[in-house]
């Protein structure tokens, strides 16, 4: 299993709305086309209306790389950048005690 958390900070409310639309389209494609993506959860941050956090779990690093190479993910990355302030914060995780079936 391979997991990560990514935080994005949007420029303003209009950028956040566009980011959310891009995210919804990407998640639909991830759901339909990525069997190695076990969990792809997107969140709004309570009290920070311009912040978004993604929690992603992949079968392994190969599945993560397949995700990164997918056309819908490449398009998401290209289109999201103008909507953000600064660089996304990415934290790669080493799973420990877990509840849930990620097989």
Residue pairs with C-beta under 8 A, 6 or more apart in sequence:
1 38
1 57
1 58
1 59
1 60
1 95
1 102
2 57
2 58
2 59
2 60
2 61
2 63
2 64
2 92
3 55
3 56
3 57
3 58
3 92
3 93
3 95
4 55
4 56
4 64
4 90
4 91
4 92
4 93
5 53
5 54
5 55
5 56
5 90
5 91
5 93
6 53
6 54
6 56
6 88
6 89
6 90
6 91
7 45
7 51
7 52
7 53
7 88
7 89
8 19
8 51
8 52
8 53
8 54
8 80
8 84
8 88
9 50
9 51
9 52
9 84
9 85
9 86
10 16
10 19
10 50
10 51
10 52
10 83
10 84
10 85
11 50
11 83
11 84
11 85
12 50
13 49
13 50
15 50
15 82
15 83
15 84
16 49
16 50
16 52
16 83
18 83
19 52
19 80
19 83
19 84
20 52
22 76
22 79
22 80
22 83
23 42
23 52
23 76
25 72
25 76
26 72
26 73
26 75
26 76
27 40
27 42
29 70
29 72
29 73
30 37
30 40
30 67
30 70
30 72
30 73
31 40
33 70
33 72
34 40
34 63
34 66
34 67
34 70
35 63
36 58
36 59
36 60
36 62
36 63
36 64
36 66
36 67
37 56
37 57
37 58
37 59
37 63
37 67
38 57
38 58
38 59
38 102
39 55
39 56
39 57
39 102
40 54
40 55
40 56
40 57
41 54
41 55
41 56
42 52
42 53
42 54
43 52
43 53
43 54
43 55
44 51
44 52
45 51
45 52
45 53
50 85
56 64
56 67
57 102
58 64
58 67
67 73
68 74
